[in-house]
Amino acid sequence: MKIFLIPCWSHCVPVPLNLERPNVLTEPLWGLAELGRAVHKLKLRKCGDDVGLTAGVLTHVPTKFLEHVLPVYNDVLYHGAVPRSWFCTLFNMLPKKMPPKQVAEFRPIANIRLFCKVFACLVLDRFEHQFDDHQPEEQHGFRRGNRIEEHFLTAN
């Protein structure tokens, strides 16, 4: 199945962040194993970012490359200085049917930078295990390994 990407327009949206930086960093820095897990969590066969980098390419880079990228992520974690390019979102318009004749026959898809996605996976890995501890039992649909159907059975 081929996916045709027809970018009709794209826009870079800067997002201002006014976050307070903690006085002391209590989180340990990320290791190469954590970075490797985060890279391999990315979904393959998806559209690339605005520079053409795809998850398939990033999963096959040598370990030496990841060793050079890891200090960048640890620097963002430690100092909180996120690269401005990570705030850029590329919007592509995909046709719902071919050939599209009206604007309503397109659907937008937002692509963020792949290195920002890897950073999000790194952060999520750190506190994902704590989600289940703080969610109520009623949230079956939002727990890993549980489905909403189990909640329907309980209600019946």
N, C-alpha and C positions, 0 to 999 in steps of 0.2 A: 504494500500500500504506500503510495507516494503522497507526501504532503507538500502542497504548493504554497510557498510563502510569498505573498504579494504585499510588501510594505507600502502602504499608501501614504502614511505619515509617521513620523516619530518625533518624540519630544522628550527632553531631558528635564525632569522635575527635581529641583533642589529642595531638600527637606532640612530645615534648620533644627538642630538638636540643642536643647538647653538642659543638659543633664549635669547634675552635681557629681563631681569625681570624689570617690571615697578617699579618706586620708591615708588608709593603709590597705594594700592589696592583700586579701586573705586567700585568694584562689591560687593554686599552683599553676605554673606555666604549662602550656600544652606540649605534648610529646609527639614524636614522629608517628607512633602507633595511632594516637587519636586523630591526627591529621589524615592518615591513610584510611581510617574508618569513615571519616567525614567525606572524603573524596569518593569512596566507593558507595556511599549512600545516595549520591546524586543519581537522578533518573537519566538513563541513556536514551538516545534517539529523540531528543528534544531539540528545539530550536536553539541555536547559539546566541551568545550575547552580541552586543553591538560591534565588537571587534572580531567576531566569528569564532570565538572559543567555545567548544562544546564539552559536555561532560565526558563523552567518549575519548576525546583527546586527553583530558586531564587524568582519566583513570589509567592511561597507559604511559604516563611520563615516568622517567627514571627516578629512583629514590633520591638521587643527588639533587634533582630539581626541587623535590619536596623539602629537602634539608635547607635549601635557600629561601623557600617561601615561609617556612615555619617561624623564623625570627620576625617576619613582618606581622604575622598573626599574634605572636606573643607581645610584640610592641603595641599593637592595637589594644590588646587585653590589658597590658600594664599601664600604658599612658592614656588610653582612651581617645587617641587621635585617629579617627577613621578617615581613610583617604576620601577626598571629595568625589572621586569618580564612582565610588560605591553608591552614592546618592542618585545616580543617574538611572532612569528607567526608560527602556525603549519600548514603545508601543507599536506593534505591527497589526495591520488589519488583514484578517484571513477571510477569504470568501466562503460563505455558507453553501453556495451552489455555483456551478460554473456555467456559463460565464456570468459574473455579477453585472447587474444593470443599474441597481440603485444602491444608495448608501446603506439601507436597511439590510442588504444582503451580505454584509460584512460583519464579522465579530472581532472585537479587539482582543489581543493577547499582550500581556506585559512581560517583558524579559528584563531581569536584573542581571548585573554583572555576576559571572560565575564565581569569582573569588569572594564576593559578598555572600553567595549561597553557601560556600564552603565554611565561611566564618559563622553563618547562622547554624549550620550543622554542628560545628564545634561547640557553640554555646548551648545548643539544645541537648547535646550529649551529656553536658555537665549536670543539668537539672531535670532531665526527662524522667529519671527514676523516682523523683520526688512528686511528680504529678499525681500518680495513683494514690499516694498516701494522703493527699489533701483534697481529693475529689470525693463527693458523696457517692454512696452506693447507687443512687438513682441515675448516675451518669454512665449508663452502660454503653451508649453509642460513642462516647469519647474516650473509652479506655482501650488500650491495646489488648487484642485477643478477645474482647467482648463485642457482642453485636446488640443492636437495639431489639432484635427479635427475642433475646433472652429476657429483656425487661417486659415485653408484651406477654410472654409466658407467665412471668411472675404476677403481672397485673390480672391476668385471666384466672 
